[in-house]
């Protein structure tokens, strides 16, 4: 019915083998002794003022509260879903088993 068409491999237009090139040796000259690099400048130290420390503590507290609220809401969603599935299972079981 349906026969797959196998593509033909195209022939290369450029010859595969390239002629070898001759590499001539070059003279190696010794390098001059270089002067040592200047030392890297020291990074500036961060100075924490009381206002900056209070801002960092407040920001960290806010992050912890937001992440905690998200995790608790996800746990609550899982709990509500599991409870509703359990209730549905009990109702279906009671409907299917008639005495």
Secondary structure, DSSP 8 states (H G I E B T S, - for coil): ------------SS-S---------------------------------HHHHHHHHHHHHHHHHHHHHHHHHHHHHHHHHHHHHHHHHHHHHHHH---
